[in-house]
Amino acid sequence: MLFLANLGCDGLRLDALAFIWKEKGTQCESLPKAHTLIQAFNLCLQITAPAVLFKSEAIVHPDEVAQYIDKEECQLSYNPLMMALMWESLATRETKLLTASLKKSFAISPDCSWVNYIRCHDDIGWTFDDAVANQVGIKGHDHRQFLNQFYTGQFAGSFANGVPFQANPETGDCRVCGSLASLCGLEAAMQSGHQQDIELAVKRVRLLNSVNLSIGGVPLIYQGDELGLFNDYQYLNDPHKMDDTRWVNRPAISEKDVAIAHDQSDPRGRIHQQLTDMIRLRQSLPVLGVAETEILETYRPHLFAYVRKSASGGPFISDS
């Protein structure tokens, strides 16, 4: 840890930290001594490298994710709940689960920050609180089955080109891999040449990017998504990678890909330009930086809204 800090690392990701303390006879998840260990690591850094921050990677129940977000433990945390439920909202065209979940779980200590992402280098798992889902009339197990089918193209009317990861044929459980553009339908739309589907796919990408950049926290943009890249199926030709579908969203980026992203006549070029414009807008508005976020109840099933409030930057209200 100190070696990496001396190299100049500003932040260190603690991988699967809910499981770092093991005890026989338990599930080895979120045990009290895990927190003791993280706090000890943090004290070491405060003495020797106080500018370095910890980032929590806890892909567990939302209530357990929150346990590690603290200035004495992890000052940064991945936000798997928002990631999963943005995709859920695209599939269902409803935001009730997203709104209810974030109203419960988005607020954290002002000394800490979420790290928001639309998808990552691994997979998308449908991590949400079944109790919250029940409150809005959703059965968690059945809904996860639907989302798996929708994002792997098995559900009628799906726009997504996702690939299952660690699929269990007996239970139907799996997680989903894919690039942003492919999961939003642009890959399938450009293959069919259907212009309306292409426009809808570009709008889906823009919508997800706009929420990711404005809702509050540190936004992550994963490799190739800034260029509108599709799934990379070349991993199937590599015997060392072919059994790990996560390689579908870890593309090699070529000069041709970069050139396409600067071509405004190509939908992928528009994705790149729209994202660039949104980043400039974020940089120009202080309220999109350090500010409070309030998730709003709209009482409309298809609308997601929040307000950013800052003493210096004025209010910013977004609805999606």
C-alpha positions as a printed Julia matrix, in Angstrom:
320×3 Matrix{Float64}:
   0.0     0.0     0.0
   2.75    2.44    0.95
   4.78    1.41   -2.1
   1.88    2.41   -4.35
   1.41    5.67   -2.44
   5.09    6.48   -2.97
   4.62    5.95   -6.7
   2.1     8.8    -6.63
  -1.26    6.98   -6.46
  -4.0     9.34   -5.29
  -6.49    6.58   -4.56
  -6.39    2.88   -3.81
  -9.26    0.52   -4.59
  -9.97   -2.02   -1.86
 -11.22   -5.01   -3.82
 -14.13   -7.06   -2.42
 -13.5    -5.49    0.99
 -16.69   -6.93    2.49
 -14.89  -10.3     2.43
 -11.38   -9.38    3.6
 -11.8   -10.89    7.07
 -12.44  -14.65    7.26
 -13.8   -16.71   10.15
 -14.77  -20.37   10.16
 -18.49  -21.03   10.49
 -19.5   -17.71    8.9
 -20.18  -16.46    5.39
 -17.07  -14.26    5.76
 -19.1   -11.23    4.65
 -19.1    -7.86    6.44
 -17.68   -9.2     9.69
 -16.84   -6.57   12.34
 -13.09   -7.17   12.04
 -13.24   -6.22    8.35
 -13.97   -2.68    9.51
 -11.19   -2.86   12.1
  -8.71   -3.86    9.4
  -9.79   -1.09    7.0
  -9.55    1.49    9.78
  -6.03    0.26   10.59
  -5.01    0.63    6.93
  -6.48    4.12    6.95
  -4.48    5.14   10.02
  -1.29    3.98    8.31
  -2.07    6.24    5.36
  -3.0     9.22    7.52
   0.43    9.03    9.13
   2.53    8.42    6.01
   0.49    9.51    2.96
  -2.51   11.58    4.13
  -3.53   12.68    0.63
  -4.3     9.13   -0.52
  -7.94    8.02   -0.46
  -9.5     4.57   -0.29
 -12.18    3.49   -2.76
 -14.59    0.79   -1.62
 -15.49   -2.02   -4.0
 -18.34   -3.67   -2.12
 -20.78   -5.29   -4.53
 -23.14   -6.47   -1.8
 -26.55   -5.47   -0.43
 -27.0    -1.67   -0.59
 -27.19   -1.42    3.21
 -23.86   -3.21    3.5
 -22.24   -0.97    0.87
 -23.04    2.01    3.08
 -21.22    0.47    6.06
 -17.82    1.1     4.44
 -18.41    4.72    3.36
 -16.79    6.76    6.1
 -13.85    9.16    6.35
 -12.2     6.66    8.75
 -12.66    3.8     6.26
 -13.34    4.44    2.56
 -13.82    8.04    1.45
 -14.87    6.9    -2.01
 -17.22    4.09   -2.97
 -18.45    2.5    -6.17
 -22.2     3.0    -6.58
 -23.41   -0.4    -7.88
 -27.03    0.31   -6.91
 -27.38    3.31   -9.21
 -25.56    1.51  -12.01
 -27.89   -1.48  -11.89
 -31.07    0.56  -11.58
 -30.28    2.93  -14.45
 -30.27   -0.14  -16.68
 -33.41   -1.42  -14.94
 -35.17    1.85  -15.75
 -34.18    1.66  -19.43
 -35.59   -1.85  -19.71
 -38.86   -1.2   -17.86
 -39.3     2.45  -18.93
 -40.21    3.09  -15.29
 -38.18    4.86  -12.6
 -40.09    3.89   -9.45
 -37.45    1.42   -8.24
 -34.6     3.8    -9.09
 -36.25    6.7    -7.26
 -37.25    4.69   -4.18
 -33.83    3.06   -3.89
 -31.78    6.23   -4.26
 -34.05    8.17   -1.91
 -33.07    5.57    0.69
 -29.41    5.01   -0.15
 -27.87    7.91   -2.12
 -27.2    10.31    0.77
 -23.78    9.73    2.37
 -21.37   11.7     4.55
 -20.24   15.01    3.01
 -16.69   13.86    3.78
 -17.13   11.06    1.24
 -18.18   10.66   -2.38
 -19.77    8.12   -4.67
 -17.89    6.87   -7.7
 -20.63    6.55  -10.32
 -20.45    4.34  -13.39
 -22.77    3.08  -16.08
 -20.93   -0.17  -16.58
 -17.47   -1.43  -15.67
 -14.67   -3.71  -16.86
 -16.42   -6.71  -15.32
 -20.18   -7.26  -15.38
 -23.55   -5.83  -14.41
 -25.21   -7.54  -11.47
 -28.76   -6.71  -10.43
 -27.96   -5.5    -6.94
 -30.99   -3.88   -5.36
 -32.87   -4.2    -2.08
 -35.72   -6.69   -2.43
 -37.57   -4.98    0.43
 -37.58   -1.68   -1.48
 -38.62   -3.53   -4.64
 -41.55   -5.13   -2.78
 -42.7    -1.68   -1.65
 -43.13   -0.62   -5.29
 -44.75   -3.88   -6.39
 -41.7    -5.69   -7.8
 -40.7    -9.27   -6.97
 -36.91   -9.25   -6.77
 -36.17  -12.78   -8.04
 -38.58  -12.59  -10.97
 -37.39   -9.1   -11.89
 -33.76  -10.2   -12.02
 -34.75  -13.03  -14.35
 -36.47  -10.51  -16.61
 -33.46   -8.17  -16.62
 -31.11  -11.03  -17.49
 -33.33  -12.03  -20.4
 -33.79   -8.44  -21.56
 -30.11   -7.51  -21.63
 -29.0   -10.75  -23.25
 -31.51  -10.27  -26.06
 -33.81  -13.13  -25.05
 -36.83  -10.96  -24.21
 -39.17   -9.95  -27.03
 -38.66   -6.32  -27.95
 -35.25   -6.03  -26.31
 -32.81   -3.58  -27.91
 -29.73   -4.89  -26.07
 -26.79   -6.96  -27.28
 -25.51   -8.19  -23.93
 -23.62  -11.38  -23.13
 -24.35  -13.53  -20.06
 -21.57  -13.94  -17.5
 -21.4   -16.91  -15.11
 -24.81  -18.13  -16.25
 -26.46  -20.89  -14.25
 -28.66  -22.88  -16.66
 -30.55  -24.55  -13.8
 -31.62  -21.35  -12.01
 -31.43  -18.82  -14.85
 -29.17  -16.63  -12.71
 -26.42  -14.69  -14.43
 -24.84  -11.31  -14.78
 -24.5    -9.3   -17.97
 -21.54   -7.96  -19.94
 -21.45   -5.51  -22.81
 -20.35   -2.09  -23.94
 -22.52    0.96  -23.3
 -23.41    1.36  -26.98
 -24.25   -2.32  -27.47
 -26.37   -2.56  -24.33
 -28.23    0.6   -25.37
 -29.1    -0.92  -28.74
 -26.78    0.88  -31.14
 -24.99   -2.26  -32.29
 -28.24   -3.99  -33.28
 -29.7    -0.81  -34.77
 -26.72   -0.13  -37.03
 -26.71   -3.75  -38.16
 -30.38   -3.45  -39.15
 -29.97    0.06  -40.56
 -33.21    1.18  -38.93
 -32.79    4.94  -38.47
 -35.36    5.38  -35.7
 -33.72    2.61  -33.64
 -30.33    4.27  -34.17
 -31.66    7.59  -32.87
 -33.25    5.93  -29.83
 -29.99    4.14  -29.01
 -27.98    7.36  -29.19
 -30.54    9.03  -26.9
 -30.25    6.18  -24.38
 -26.47    6.6   -24.27
 -26.84   10.37  -23.84
 -29.4     9.9   -21.06
 -27.18    7.55  -19.04
 -24.11    9.75  -19.53
 -26.03   12.85  -18.45
 -27.16   11.25  -15.18
 -23.69    9.86  -14.51
 -22.09   13.28  -14.95
 -24.59   15.38  -13.04
 -26.09   13.45  -10.13
 -23.21   13.96   -7.72
 -19.97   12.09   -7.22
 -16.95   11.13   -9.29
 -18.03    9.85  -12.74
 -16.18    6.95  -14.35
 -16.2     6.35  -18.11
 -15.01    2.89  -19.08
 -12.78    2.0   -21.99
 -14.38    2.53  -25.36
 -17.67    3.94  -24.12
 -16.44    7.47  -24.83
 -16.04    6.37  -28.45
 -19.33    4.52  -28.76
 -17.56    1.19  -29.3
 -19.56   -2.0   -29.71
 -18.95   -5.35  -28.08
 -15.63   -6.93  -29.04
 -16.21  -10.6   -29.84
 -12.58  -11.33  -30.72
 -12.1   -12.91  -27.3
 -13.92  -15.98  -28.65
 -10.91  -16.67  -30.87
  -8.48  -16.68  -27.93
  -8.42  -19.97  -25.96
  -7.17  -18.08  -22.9
 -10.15  -15.69  -22.92
 -13.01  -17.5   -24.65
 -14.53  -18.82  -21.41
 -14.63  -15.39  -19.77
 -17.32  -13.25  -21.39
 -16.14  -10.11  -19.59
 -13.63   -9.68  -22.41
 -16.53   -8.65  -24.65
 -16.46   -5.21  -22.99
 -12.68   -4.85  -22.78
 -12.0    -3.8   -26.39
  -8.71   -3.01  -28.0
  -9.01    0.55  -29.31
  -7.67    1.25  -32.78
  -6.87    4.42  -34.66
  -9.9     3.66  -36.84
 -12.14    3.69  -33.74
 -10.8     7.11  -32.77
 -11.33    8.43  -36.3
 -14.95    7.23  -36.33
 -15.54    8.97  -33.01
 -14.61   12.28  -34.64
 -16.96   11.73  -37.59
 -20.21   13.58  -36.89
 -22.0    11.69  -39.67
 -21.59    8.47  -37.66
 -23.78    7.86  -34.57
 -20.65    6.92  -32.62
 -19.22   10.33  -33.47
 -22.33   11.97  -32.07
 -21.99    9.96  -28.85
 -18.41   11.19  -28.48
 -19.36   14.81  -29.18
 -22.35   14.75  -26.82
 -20.2    13.34  -24.03
 -17.49   15.95  -24.67
 -20.1    18.71  -24.48
 -21.5    17.35  -21.22
 -18.03   17.2   -19.66
 -17.47   20.84  -20.6
 -20.83   21.74  -19.08
 -19.96   19.91  -15.87
 -16.66   21.77  -15.66
 -18.4    25.13  -16.14
 -21.02   24.66  -13.38
 -19.67   24.53   -9.8
 -22.96   23.07   -8.58
 -22.14   19.88  -10.5
 -19.0    19.51   -8.4
 -19.05   19.71   -4.61
 -22.75   20.06   -3.8
 -25.64   18.32   -2.1
 -27.9    15.98   -4.06
 -31.58   15.51   -3.24
 -33.52   12.77   -5.01
 -37.04   14.03   -5.73
 -40.3    12.1    -5.6
 -42.11   12.97   -8.84
 -45.14   10.66   -8.41
 -44.72    9.91  -12.11
 -43.64    6.37  -12.99
 -41.49    7.36  -15.98
 -39.71   10.41  -14.57
 -36.5    10.5   -12.51
 -35.54   13.83  -10.97
 -33.0    15.27   -8.57
 -31.71   18.67   -7.51
 -28.12   19.73   -6.82
 -27.71   22.45   -4.21
 -24.57   24.44   -3.52
 -23.99   27.58   -1.44
 -21.77   28.99   -4.21
 -23.14   27.51   -7.41
 -26.92   27.89   -7.18
 -29.46   25.09   -7.8
 -29.41   22.64  -10.67
 -32.48   20.5   -11.33
 -32.43   17.51  -13.64
 -35.25   15.29  -14.82
 -34.78   12.24  -16.99
